[in-house]
Amino acid sequence: MEKLSVNIIVREEKEDGRGMFVVNNEETGVADFGDNLEEAINNFRKSLKLYLEAYPEKKKLLMEEKEHVLISRIFL
């Protein structure tokens, strides 16, 4: 299988006093979570693979060459 590269957004959330990491890809709408960063990214990889198996036409969109995107945060 060829390697794909996707942009992800990772954020830490607290729910019921418990922390978790959420990983999201805006291009596909796929998101997943885990108790720690490594678990969240592994869960996301599995979810994205399942998504691309169900919707193989979406894989073409991810393979298209795109300009690099910088995502950052600014404080006002």
Secondary structure per residue as TSV (DSSP state, phi and psi in degrees):
chain	resnum	aa	ss	phi	psi
A	1	M	-	360.0	135.4
A	2	E	-	-72.6	153.2
A	3	K	-	-82.6	135.1
A	4	L	-	-112.9	152.1
A	5	S	-	-123.2	128.0
A	6	V	-	-130.4	151.2
A	7	N	-	-82.7	139.0
A	8	I	-	-128.7	154.5
A	9	I	E	-116.1	128.3
A	10	V	E	-117.5	131.1
A	11	R	E	-138.5	150.6
A	12	E	E	-98.5	132.8
A	13	E	E	-127.3	155.7
A	14	K	E	-118.4	131.3
A	15	E	E	-135.4	124.1
A	16	D	T	53.7	38.6
A	17	G	T	76.2	3.2
A	18	R	E	-109.5	132.2
A	19	G	E	-86.4	148.6
A	20	M	E	-151.4	160.3
A	21	F	E	-108.4	137.3
A	22	V	E	-117.5	130.1
A	23	V	E	-114.8	130.6
A	24	N	E	-135.1	143.1
A	25	N	E	-119.2	116.3
A	26	E	T	-67.7	-31.9
A	27	E	T	-65.6	-35.4
A	28	T	T	-107.4	-20.3
A	29	G	T	81.6	7.1
A	30	V	E	-81.4	135.3
A	31	A	E	-143.5	153.8
A	32	D	E	-156.1	175.5
A	33	F	E	-145.0	170.0
A	34	G	E	-163.4	166.1
A	35	D	S	-69.5	-25.9
A	36	N	S	-135.7	171.1
A	37	L	H	-61.9	-45.0
A	38	E	H	-60.9	-44.7
A	39	E	H	-63.3	-42.0
A	40	A	H	-62.8	-43.2
A	41	I	H	-68.1	-41.1
A	42	N	H	-62.7	-42.9
A	43	N	H	-63.2	-40.2
A	44	F	H	-62.7	-44.7
A	45	R	H	-56.5	-46.3
A	46	K	H	-61.5	-43.9
A	47	S	H	-64.9	-41.4
A	48	L	H	-65.8	-41.3
A	49	K	H	-60.4	-44.0
A	50	L	H	-63.7	-40.9
A	51	Y	H	-61.1	-45.3
A	52	L	H	-70.7	-26.9
A	53	E	H	-68.8	-38.7
A	54	A	H	-75.7	-32.3
A	55	Y	-	-128.7	72.8
A	56	P	H	-61.7	-24.5
A	57	E	H	-65.6	-24.8
A	58	K	H	-69.9	-25.4
A	59	K	H	-61.8	-36.3
A	60	K	H	-60.3	-39.6
A	61	L	H	-62.2	-38.6
A	62	L	H	-73.3	-25.2
A	63	M	H	-84.2	-16.4
A	64	E	S	-64.0	140.3
A	65	E	-	-69.9	130.4
A	66	K	-	-126.3	158.9
A	67	E	-	-68.7	151.6
A	68	H	-	-68.7	142.7
A	69	V	-	-116.6	136.3
A	70	L	-	-110.4	123.8
A	71	I	-	-111.3	127.5
A	72	S	-	-142.0	176.3
A	73	R	-	-126.1	137.3
A	74	I	-	-120.9	152.7
A	75	F	-	-114.0	135.0
A	76	L	-	-102.8	360.0
